[in-house]
Amino acid sequence: MDAAHWNTSIFQSKTLLALMDYTRVYGQMLNCKKIILCYPSSQNRKSIVLRFTDEKFFLQKVYAAFMNLAGNTSSEFKNNIMSFVFRIKCLL
């Protein structure tokens, strides 16, 4: 989970270099079929995808999934966690 990007645009130009490193180094080292970056959020957000068209990259897509950490009750928080788990399952 990357808390450094709390409530900001995930795929900004300053983070693209780090994303390329994740894809190139960790993706190949771990023989990944998918890369899913998990981010905290204060609201419900849909998962997004960054597509690379350069053939130098190990994978052509990097996914970002968001977990809503807000909630007024323990029940809301639990529902937010379950929703996050469901979104990750859908990306897999």
C-alpha positions as YAML, in Angstrom:
chain: A
units: angstrom
residues:
- id: 1
  name: MET
  ca: [0.00, 0.00, 0.00]
- id: 2
  name: ASP
  ca: [1.39, 3.35, -1.02]
- id: 3
  name: ALA
  ca: [0.23, 5.97, 1.48]
- id: 4
  name: ALA
  ca: [2.39, 8.67, -0.11]
- id: 5
  name: HIS
  ca: [-0.31, 9.35, -2.68]
- id: 6
  name: TRP
  ca: [-3.22, 9.87, -0.31]
- id: 7
  name: ASN
  ca: [-6.01, 11.73, -2.17]
- id: 8
  name: THR
  ca: [-3.88, 12.70, -5.15]
- id: 9
  name: SER
  ca: [-3.81, 11.70, -8.76]
- id: 10
  name: ILE
  ca: [-2.04, 8.34, -8.82]
- id: 11
  name: PHE
  ca: [-0.49, 8.39, -12.25]
- id: 12
  name: GLN
  ca: [1.15, 11.82, -12.18]
- id: 13
  name: SER
  ca: [4.33, 12.33, -14.17]
- id: 14
  name: LYS
  ca: [6.46, 12.27, -10.99]
- id: 15
  name: THR
  ca: [5.20, 8.79, -10.11]
- id: 16
  name: LEU
  ca: [5.59, 7.30, -13.58]
- id: 17
  name: LEU
  ca: [9.29, 6.62, -13.09]
- id: 18
  name: ALA
  ca: [8.53, 4.69, -9.91]
- id: 19
  name: LEU
  ca: [5.78, 2.76, -11.71]
- id: 20
  name: MET
  ca: [8.18, 1.86, -14.50]
- id: 21
  name: ASP
  ca: [10.65, 0.61, -11.89]
- id: 22
  name: TYR
  ca: [7.95, -1.48, -10.19]
- id: 23
  name: THR
  ca: [7.04, -3.00, -13.53]
- id: 24
  name: ARG
  ca: [10.57, -3.62, -14.70]
- id: 25
  name: VAL
  ca: [12.29, -4.75, -11.51]
- id: 26
  name: TYR
  ca: [9.69, -6.30, -9.23]
- id: 27
  name: GLY
  ca: [7.44, -7.62, -11.99]
- id: 28
  name: GLN
  ca: [10.23, -9.51, -13.67]
- id: 29
  name: MET
  ca: [11.94, -10.59, -10.44]
- id: 30
  name: LEU
  ca: [8.70, -12.07, -9.08]
- id: 31
  name: ASN
  ca: [7.51, -13.29, -12.50]
- id: 32
  name: CYS
  ca: [4.24, -11.36, -12.04]
- id: 33
  name: LYS
  ca: [1.31, -11.70, -14.36]
- id: 34
  name: LYS
  ca: [-0.32, -8.53, -12.99]
- id: 35
  name: ILE
  ca: [0.73, -5.57, -10.87]
- id: 36
  name: ILE
  ca: [-1.91, -4.07, -8.59]
- id: 37
  name: LEU
  ca: [-0.93, -1.02, -6.56]
- id: 38
  name: CYS
  ca: [-3.14, -0.46, -3.52]
- id: 39
  name: TYR
  ca: [-3.88, 3.04, -2.27]
- id: 40
  name: PRO
  ca: [-5.81, 4.38, 0.73]
- id: 41
  name: SER
  ca: [-8.66, 6.76, 0.00]
- id: 42
  name: SER
  ca: [-11.21, 8.79, 1.94]
- id: 43
  name: GLN
  ca: [-14.00, 7.97, -0.53]
- id: 44
  name: ASN
  ca: [-15.11, 5.17, -2.82]
- id: 45
  name: ARG
  ca: [-13.08, 5.20, -6.04]
- id: 46
  name: LYS
  ca: [-13.11, 2.85, -8.98]
- id: 47
  name: SER
  ca: [-9.95, 0.95, -9.86]
- id: 48
  name: ILE
  ca: [-7.95, 2.43, -12.72]
- id: 49
  name: VAL
  ca: [-5.38, 1.10, -15.15]
- id: 50
  name: LEU
  ca: [-2.26, 2.60, -16.69]
- id: 51
  name: ARG
  ca: [-1.32, 1.12, -20.05]
- id: 52
  name: PHE
  ca: [2.22, 1.11, -21.40]
- id: 53
  name: THR
  ca: [2.64, 0.96, -25.17]
- id: 54
  name: ASP
  ca: [6.42, 0.69, -25.04]
- id: 55
  name: GLU
  ca: [7.59, -2.88, -25.61]
- id: 56
  name: LYS
  ca: [10.43, -2.42, -23.09]
- id: 57
  name: PHE
  ca: [8.04, -2.92, -20.19]
- id: 58
  name: PHE
  ca: [7.58, -6.39, -18.75]
- id: 59
  name: LEU
  ca: [3.81, -5.89, -18.42]
- id: 60
  name: GLN
  ca: [1.65, -3.59, -20.48]
- id: 61
  name: LYS
  ca: [-0.76, -2.66, -17.66]
- id: 62
  name: VAL
  ca: [-0.46, -1.50, -14.06]
- id: 63
  name: TYR
  ca: [-3.63, -1.40, -11.97]
- id: 64
  name: ALA
  ca: [-4.45, 0.89, -9.05]
- id: 65
  name: ALA
  ca: [-7.07, -0.15, -6.50]
- id: 66
  name: PHE
  ca: [-8.36, 2.07, -3.72]
- id: 67
  name: MET
  ca: [-9.46, 1.21, -0.19]
- id: 68
  name: ASN
  ca: [-11.87, 3.65, 1.40]
- id: 69
  name: LEU
  ca: [-10.60, 4.08, 4.97]
- id: 70
  name: ALA
  ca: [-13.42, 6.44, 5.93]
- id: 71
  name: GLY
  ca: [-16.52, 5.33, 7.79]
- id: 72
  name: ASN
  ca: [-18.50, 6.52, 10.75]
- id: 73
  name: THR
  ca: [-19.13, 3.07, 12.20]
- id: 74
  name: SER
  ca: [-17.34, -0.24, 12.42]
- id: 75
  name: SER
  ca: [-19.98, -1.68, 10.08]
- id: 76
  name: GLU
  ca: [-19.22, 0.94, 7.40]
- id: 77
  name: PHE
  ca: [-15.50, 0.30, 7.78]
- id: 78
  name: LYS
  ca: [-16.02, -3.45, 7.44]
- id: 79
  name: ASN
  ca: [-18.14, -2.89, 4.30]
- id: 80
  name: ASN
  ca: [-15.37, -0.71, 2.86]
- id: 81
  name: ILE
  ca: [-12.82, -3.48, 3.45]
- id: 82
  name: MET
  ca: [-15.07, -6.09, 1.86]
- id: 83
  name: SER
  ca: [-15.63, -3.82, -1.14]
- id: 84
  name: PHE
  ca: [-11.86, -3.41, -1.52]
- id: 85
  name: VAL
  ca: [-11.36, -7.20, -1.39]
- id: 86
  name: PHE
  ca: [-14.03, -7.62, -4.06]
- id: 87
  name: ARG
  ca: [-12.33, -5.05, -6.33]
- id: 88
  name: ILE
  ca: [-8.98, -6.85, -5.96]
- id: 89
  name: LYS
  ca: [-10.63, -10.17, -6.81]
- id: 90
  name: CYS
  ca: [-12.13, -8.60, -9.94]
- id: 91
  name: LEU
  ca: [-8.69, -7.37, -11.03]
- id: 92
  name: LEU
  ca: [-7.20, -10.81, -10.56]
...
